[in-house]
Amino acid sequence: MGKCQFCGKDAGFLRSTHKECKQAYEEGATRILEIASKAAVSQTDFPTLHETLRAIASTSFVNDQTLKNLLASAWEMAVFQALDDSVLSQAEEQALIAFKDYFSLSDEILDRNGAYTKAARAAALRDILEGKIPQRVQIEGTLPFNFQKNETLVWLFRDVFLYEPKTRTVYTRGGYSGISIRVAKGVYYRIGEFESKPVTRTQNEFVDAGLLGVTTKHIYFSGKTKGFRIRYDKIVSFTPHSDGITIQRDASSAKPQIFVTGDGWFTYNLITNLARLMAS
């Protein structure tokens, strides 16, 4: 006889759950998510909230570990709902932090689907738009950048791919032009010259992979073979992409540089608004 995974009692031959137990669990989990996700972005009496959630959990076969996972999922839901307008308000951020701290939810569990990173990025953009320099990057160890005096790191992108456009000239497969003379049955001899036309093609080629640091003065890149920094006032254009940004330096010989960060919207808004803030 199989045991019900929810109540632990006999479930019947080749069965692992009771229908009513599974239904109670699903309804309880849904209720917990609804209540907790709303509480995560509002002023909340956490002890009362905790009692309510534990009461629901006790009648829905939700154990402590499952409850913690549900609370993390509720926090994620709250973040995505708050970012419907692409802006995370100060009040929403404070409520999310308070919820996280009260229930001792780790950064790792909250970022399993990228919600923690999204919240941090939205908060950093809000700071910049309000004329503040974000202080949200925590680095363990040292970075391969030589920062200048009074320069502050605002954001660090890891595993960034750098591409540059490369132009090559290739020749199309040609043929003979001229007249054709028959020299034997089924055999022809063509008189003329072989024609081949040059074609210029441009494609983006991988250059290096590494760290992209965004500071109050520069954009830094450090890879295995290439490292450089670019001052904001030496950049003439920014082009956003779905997964990154293209930067064109102010130099006649400079090639466009394409940085693939994985989040083009955030990268573009972070760098352009920061450059504008520092120029004002």
Disulfide bonds with the S-S distance in Angstrom:
none
